[in-house]
Amino acid sequence: MIRGVRGATTVQVDTDIEILTAVERLLREMIELNSIEAEKVASIFISMTEDLRAAFPAKALRKIDGWTYVPVVCMQEIPIVNSLPFCIRIMLHLNTDKDQTQIQHVYQEGATVLRPDLFIESQ
């Protein structure tokens, strides 16, 4: 079964360091909470709001050992009026036997407002 693991975060400013640090932190928490092995990941989609342009967020994944061959695509979010600014969202597609209720979605920083019913707050 393929399941989706959701994650989102926000940054304060549009810099490559801010974006890559936030994405790496988010991915590592998603991986840890869901015990994800790179070999079981089908693909990862990463989107950013149109106000973020300083870095390709997929570069953060390449800092994690063993994740070199996981297919990743980056894209821009639909520019909806009054949407959450400086936001980065991740959809990780995972081969797993877990039920949907066992998947732990991770929302960090200002993104906790997106799905308060699902988010796991970072320590």
N, CA and C of each residue as an Amber inpcrd file, in Angstrom:
protein
   369
   0.8490000  -1.1770000   0.0000000   0.0000000   0.0000000   0.0000000
   0.8900000   1.2330000   0.0000000   0.5260000   2.2150000  -0.7970000
   1.2280000   3.4950000  -0.7560000   0.3990000   4.4670000   0.0700000
   1.0500000   5.1060000   1.0310000   0.4120000   6.1060000   1.8890000
   1.1540000   7.4230000   1.7420000   0.4530000   8.5000000   1.9950000
   1.0660000   9.8180000   1.9940000   1.3580000  10.2680000   3.4080000
   2.5420000  10.8320000   3.5900000   2.9140000  11.4400000   4.8620000
   3.0570000  12.9270000   4.5930000   2.2590000  13.7300000   5.2930000
   2.2480000  15.1780000   5.0900000   3.1410000  15.8790000   6.0910000
   3.7150000  16.9660000   5.6220000   4.4880000  17.8250000   6.4990000
   4.4520000  19.2430000   5.9750000   4.5820000  20.2030000   6.8550000
   4.6370000  21.6100000   6.4460000   5.3620000  22.4130000   7.5030000
   5.9660000  23.4890000   7.0430000   6.6610000  24.4030000   7.9370000
   6.6560000  25.7880000   7.3150000   7.1210000  26.7540000   8.0520000
   7.2920000  28.1030000   7.5230000   8.6990000  28.5860000   7.8770000
   9.1410000  29.5910000   7.1260000  10.4130000  30.2530000   7.4120000
  10.1380000  31.7340000   7.6320000  11.0970000  32.4140000   8.2310000
  10.9410000  33.8390000   8.5090000  11.3420000  34.7080000   7.3270000
  12.3750000  34.2690000   6.5930000  12.8920000  35.0330000   5.4640000
  13.2370000  34.1010000   4.3110000  13.2890000  34.6490000   3.1240000
  13.5850000  33.8860000   1.9130000  15.0880000  33.8330000   1.6600000
  15.7690000  32.9330000   2.3720000  17.2000000  32.7150000   2.1380000
  17.4290000  31.2170000   1.9690000  18.4940000  30.8740000   1.2680000
  18.7740000  29.4560000   1.0690000  19.0190000  28.7340000   2.3960000
  19.7020000  29.3740000   3.3200000  19.9660000  28.7410000   4.6190000
  18.6680000  28.4860000   5.3800000  17.7780000  29.4640000   5.4250000
  16.4850000  29.3040000   6.1250000  15.6810000  28.1660000   5.5060000
  15.5650000  28.1660000   4.1870000  14.7580000  27.1520000   3.4980000
  15.3390000  25.7610000   3.6980000  16.6280000  25.5950000   3.4400000
  17.2340000  24.2650000   3.5320000  17.2620000  23.7430000   4.9600000
  17.5020000  24.6080000   5.9200000  17.4860000  24.1940000   7.3240000
  16.0840000  23.7420000   7.7380000  15.0710000  24.5140000   7.3650000
  13.6880000  24.1730000   7.7280000  13.2410000  22.8750000   7.0710000
  13.5690000  22.6960000   5.8070000  13.1550000  21.4800000   5.0950000
  13.8690000  20.2570000   5.6590000  15.1540000  20.3750000   5.9250000
  15.8800000  19.2380000   6.4960000  15.3010000  18.8590000   7.8620000
  15.0270000  19.8400000   8.6920000  14.4480000  19.5800000  10.0150000
  13.0920000  18.8810000   9.8870000  12.2580000  19.3750000   8.9760000
  10.9380000  18.7850000   8.7600000  11.0500000  17.3510000   8.2520000
  11.8830000  17.1300000   7.2440000  12.0430000  15.7830000   6.7010000
  12.5630000  14.8040000   7.7500000  13.5540000  15.2280000   8.5090000
  14.1100000  14.3330000   9.5360000  13.0570000  13.9370000  10.5690000
  12.2070000  14.8720000  10.9440000  11.1570000  14.5350000  11.9090000
  10.1060000  13.6100000  11.2900000   9.7320000  13.8590000  10.0420000
   8.7880000  12.9770000   9.3530000   9.3450000  11.5570000   9.2760000
  10.6190000  11.4490000   8.9280000  11.2860000  10.1510000   8.8030000
  11.3380000   9.4410000  10.1570000  11.7430000  10.1650000  11.1800000
  11.8820000   9.5670000  12.5150000  10.5370000   9.1210000  13.0860000
   9.5400000   9.9940000  13.0540000   8.2400000   9.6630000  13.6580000
   7.5400000   8.4990000  12.9680000   7.8150000   8.3220000  11.6850000
   7.1410000   7.2680000  10.9210000   8.0590000   6.0900000  10.6080000
   9.2640000   6.0850000  11.1610000  10.2490000   5.0060000  10.9390000
  10.4050000   4.7060000   9.4530000  10.6650000   5.7280000   8.6720000
  10.7090000   5.6000000   7.2150000  12.1070000   5.2290000   6.7420000
  12.1650000   4.2240000   5.8850000  13.4020000   3.8260000   5.2160000
  13.3490000   4.3650000   3.7950000  14.4590000   4.9090000   3.3270000
  14.5090000   5.4990000   1.9890000  14.0680000   4.5120000   0.9050000
  14.4280000   3.2570000   1.0550000  14.0800000   2.2340000   0.0620000
  12.5710000   2.0520000  -0.1020000  11.7990000   2.4450000   0.8980000
  10.3450000   2.2700000   0.8390000   9.6150000   3.5210000   0.3670000
  10.3630000   4.5660000   0.0200000   9.7580000   5.8180000  -0.4290000
   9.6320000   5.7990000  -1.9460000   8.4110000   5.9910000  -2.4430000
   8.1690000   6.0270000  -3.8850000   8.5860000   7.3740000  -4.4700000
   8.2190000   8.4700000  -3.7900000   8.5640000   9.8070000  -4.2640000
   8.2170000  10.8370000  -3.2000000   8.7540000  12.0380000  -3.4040000
   8.4670000  13.1500000  -2.5090000   8.1550000  14.3760000  -3.3490000
   7.0570000  15.0530000  -3.0180000   6.7080000  16.3340000  -3.6340000
   6.9430000  17.4120000  -2.5800000   7.6340000  18.4660000  -2.9790000
   7.8490000  19.6040000  -2.0790000   7.3550000  20.8570000  -2.7830000
   6.4590000  21.5720000  -2.1270000   5.9670000  22.8280000  -2.7050000
   6.3000000  23.9850000  -1.7800000   6.4390000  25.1540000  -2.3880000
   6.6890000  26.3760000  -1.6240000   5.7640000  27.4630000  -2.1440000
   5.4140000  28.3740000  -1.2660000   4.6060000  29.5110000  -1.6870000
   5.4450000  30.4120000  -2.5940000   4.7580000  31.2230000  -3.3840000
   5.4480000  32.0160000  -4.4050000   6.4010000  33.0640000  -3.8410000
   6.3490000  33.3270000  -2.5510000   7.2560000  34.3010000  -1.9400000
   8.6090000  33.6810000  -1.5730000   8.7750000  32.3820000  -1.8160000
  10.0450000  31.7020000  -1.5540000  10.7150000  31.3340000  -2.8720000
  11.9310000  31.8600000  -3.0740000  12.6280000  31.6440000  -4.3410000
  14.1220000  31.4220000  -4.1850000  14.6300000  31.4150000  -2.9710000
  16.0790000  31.4320000  -2.7490000  16.7690000  30.0710000  -2.9050000
  16.0230000  28.9670000  -2.8770000  16.6720000  27.6510000  -2.9240000
  15.7070000  26.5840000  -3.4360000  16.2930000  25.5280000  -3.9850000
  15.5210000  24.3330000  -4.2990000  15.4410000  23.5160000  -3.0100000
  14.2590000  23.3260000  -2.4420000  14.1610000  22.6280000  -1.1590000
  14.6080000  21.1690000  -1.2040000  14.6060000  20.5530000  -2.3710000
  15.0280000  19.1550000  -2.4890000  16.4930000  18.9590000  -2.0950000
  17.2850000  20.0140000  -2.1760000  18.6930000  19.9150000  -1.7900000
  18.8420000  19.4730000  -0.3350000  17.8810000  19.8040000   0.5030000
  17.9480000  19.4260000   1.9220000  17.8960000  17.9100000   2.0940000
  17.1450000  17.2390000   1.2590000  17.0340000  15.7770000   1.3530000
  18.3750000  15.1130000   1.0980000  19.1820000  15.6960000   0.2380000
  20.4720000  15.0950000  -0.1240000  21.4800000  15.1460000   1.0150000
  21.1590000  15.8740000   2.0830000  22.0320000  15.9070000   3.2670000
  21.7910000  14.7100000   4.1770000  20.7450000  13.9540000   3.9030000
  20.3820000  12.8290000   4.7550000  20.9490000  11.5490000   4.1490000
  21.7850000  10.8560000   4.9050000  22.4340000   9.6310000   4.4160000
  21.4140000   8.6090000   3.9280000  21.6970000   8.0380000   2.7640000
  20.8590000   6.9820000   2.2170000  19.6880000   7.4500000   1.3690000
  19.5160000   8.7520000   1.2080000  18.3570000   9.2780000   0.4900000
  18.7020000   9.8200000  -0.8990000  19.8600000   9.4810000  -1.4010000
  20.3470000   9.9890000  -2.6860000  19.4300000   9.6510000  -3.8560000
  18.8590000   8.4640000  -3.8820000  18.1130000   8.0060000  -5.0480000
  16.6030000   8.1730000  -4.9470000  16.1180000   8.7770000  -3.8730000
  14.6780000   9.0060000  -3.7300000  14.2560000  10.1080000  -4.7080000
  13.2710000   9.8500000  -5.5790000  12.8250000  10.8700000  -6.5240000
  12.0810000  12.0100000  -5.8160000  12.4970000  13.2300000  -6.1250000
  11.9120000  14.4150000  -5.5100000  11.5740000  15.4220000  -6.6060000
  10.4410000  16.0740000  -6.4540000  10.0900000  17.1640000  -7.3650000
   9.6860000  18.3680000  -6.5190000  10.1170000  19.5420000  -6.9710000
   9.7640000  20.7900000  -6.2910000   8.7790000  21.5540000  -7.1730000
   7.8630000  22.2530000  -6.5300000   6.8520000  22.9970000  -7.2860000
   6.3910000  24.1940000  -6.4840000   5.6640000  25.0760000  -7.1430000
   5.1220000  26.2570000  -6.4870000   3.6630000  26.0090000  -6.1220000
   3.2890000  26.4700000  -4.9330000   1.9000000  26.3890000  -4.4870000
   1.0090000  27.2960000  -5.3280000  -0.2530000  26.9870000  -5.3910000
  -1.2300000  27.8680000  -6.0320000  -1.2990000  29.1530000  -5.2150000
  -1.1740000  30.3190000  -5.8490000  -1.1760000  31.5820000  -5.0960000
  -2.5840000  32.0150000  -4.6840000  -3.0730000  31.4670000  -3.6070000
  -4.4030000  31.7790000  -3.0940000  -4.3360000  33.0370000  -2.2170000
  -5.2920000  33.9130000  -2.3720000  -5.3550000  35.1320000  -1.5680000
  -5.4290000  34.7690000  -0.0860000  -4.6480000  35.4460000   0.7240000
  -4.6040000  35.2670000   2.1790000  -4.1110000  33.8930000   2.6320000
  -3.3890000  33.1870000   1.7560000  -2.8310000  31.9030000   2.1920000
  -1.6090000  32.1460000   3.0800000  -1.1770000  31.1210000   3.7640000
  -0.0620000  31.2120000   4.7000000   1.2250000  31.5490000   3.9450000
   1.8810000  32.6700000   4.2650000   3.1070000  33.0520000   3.5490000
   4.3290000  32.2720000   4.0280000   5.3660000  32.2750000   3.2030000
   6.6510000  31.6390000   3.5080000   6.4720000  30.1900000   3.9640000
   5.6110000  29.4790000   3.2740000   5.2350000  28.1170000   3.6620000
   5.8270000  27.0740000   2.7120000   6.2990000  25.9980000   3.2990000
   6.8510000  24.8650000   2.5560000   6.0500000  23.6340000   2.9640000
   5.5560000  22.9070000   1.9530000   4.7610000  21.7040000   2.2220000
   5.4500000  20.4920000   1.5970000   5.3280000  19.3520000   2.2660000
   5.9140000  18.1090000   1.7710000   4.8540000  17.0230000   1.7490000
   4.8360000  16.2690000   0.6490000   4.0290000  15.0590000   0.5510000
   4.9820000  13.9210000   0.1940000   5.1730000  13.0270000   1.1460000
   6.0670000  11.8910000   0.9780000   5.2040000  10.6570000   0.7200000
   5.4500000   9.9570000  -0.3800000   4.6830000   8.7610000  -0.7580000
   5.4740000   7.5260000  -0.3300000   4.8830000   6.7490000   0.5640000
   5.5830000   5.6730000   1.2560000   4.8870000   4.3330000   1.0480000
   5.6750000   3.3050000   0.7490000   5.1620000   1.9450000   0.7180000
   5.1780000   1.4240000   2.1510000   3.9990000   1.0860000   2.6640000
   3.9040000   0.6970000   4.0690000   2.6940000  -0.1930000   4.3130000
   2.7480000  -0.9140000   5.4160000   1.6030000  -1.7060000   5.8650000
   0.7800000  -0.9490000   6.8970000   1.2120000   0.2510000   7.2600000
   0.5010000   1.0380000   8.2670000  -0.8610000   1.4980000   7.7450000
  -1.8200000   1.5860000   8.6670000  -3.1130000   2.1860000   8.3470000
  -2.9340000   3.6960000   8.2880000  -3.8610000   4.3840000   7.6380000
  -3.7790000   5.8440000   7.5630000  -3.7590000   6.4790000   8.9470000
  -4.4560000   5.8750000   9.8840000  -4.5090000   6.4370000  11.2370000
  -3.1810000   6.3050000  11.9740000  -2.2890000   5.4520000  11.4830000
  -0.9880000   5.2650000  12.1170000   0.0780000   6.2210000  11.5760000
  -0.2200000   6.8880000  10.4900000   0.7260000   7.8340000   9.8970000
   0.7490000   9.0940000  10.7510000   1.9530000   9.5660000  11.0650000
   2.1080000  10.7870000  11.8480000   2.5480000  11.9280000  10.9330000
   1.6580000  12.8680000  10.7310000   1.9360000  14.0380000   9.9100000
   2.6150000  15.0820000  10.7900000   3.4960000  15.8820000  10.1990000
   4.2930000  16.8170000  10.9880000   4.0890000  18.2430000  10.4750000
   3.6650000  19.1050000  11.3790000   3.4780000  20.5240000  11.0620000
   4.3040000  21.3280000  12.0570000   5.2000000  22.1570000  11.5210000
   6.1180000  22.9220000  12.3580000   5.9240000  24.4190000  12.1520000
   6.4490000  25.1760000  13.1010000   6.4510000  26.6420000  13.0300000
   5.0460000  27.1680000  12.7570000   4.9070000  28.1360000  11.8580000
   3.6090000  28.7400000  11.5720000   2.6440000  27.8270000  10.8410000
   3.1230000  26.7000000  10.3300000   2.2720000  25.7830000   9.5670000
   1.3410000  24.9560000  10.4430000   1.4790000  25.0510000  11.7510000
   0.5820000  24.2850000  12.6240000  -0.8740000  24.7010000  12.4400000
  -1.1130000  25.8790000  11.8750000  -2.4850000  26.3360000  11.6570000
  -3.1540000  25.6370000  10.4780000  -2.3730000  24.9750000   9.6220000
  -2.9400000  24.3580000   8.4240000  -3.8330000  23.1640000   8.7300000
  -3.3980000  22.3010000   9.6090000  -4.1690000  21.1030000   9.9690000
  -4.0340000  20.8340000  11.4480000  -4.6520000  21.6480000  12.2840000
  -4.5110000  21.4470000  13.7300000  -5.0450000  20.0920000  14.1870000
  -5.8820000  19.4670000  13.3770000  -6.4150000  18.1510000  13.7260000
  -5.3980000  17.0310000  13.4910000  -4.3340000  17.2970000  12.7220000
  -3.3740000  16.2510000  12.3820000  -1.9670000  16.4810000  12.8910000
  -1.5940000  17.7060000  13.1700000  -0.1740000  17.9650000  13.3620000
   0.3780000  17.3770000  14.6450000   1.6780000  17.0120000  14.5380000
   2.4770000  16.5910000  15.6880000   3.3890000  17.7810000  15.9690000
   3.3010000  18.3390000  17.1580000   4.1100000  19.5170000  17.4680000
   5.5340000  19.0990000  17.7860000   6.4840000  19.8170000  17.1930000
   7.9020000  19.5500000  17.4120000   8.2930000  19.8860000  18.8350000
   9.2970000  19.1830000  19.3050000   9.8200000  19.4350000  20.6590000
  10.7400000  20.6310000  20.6560000
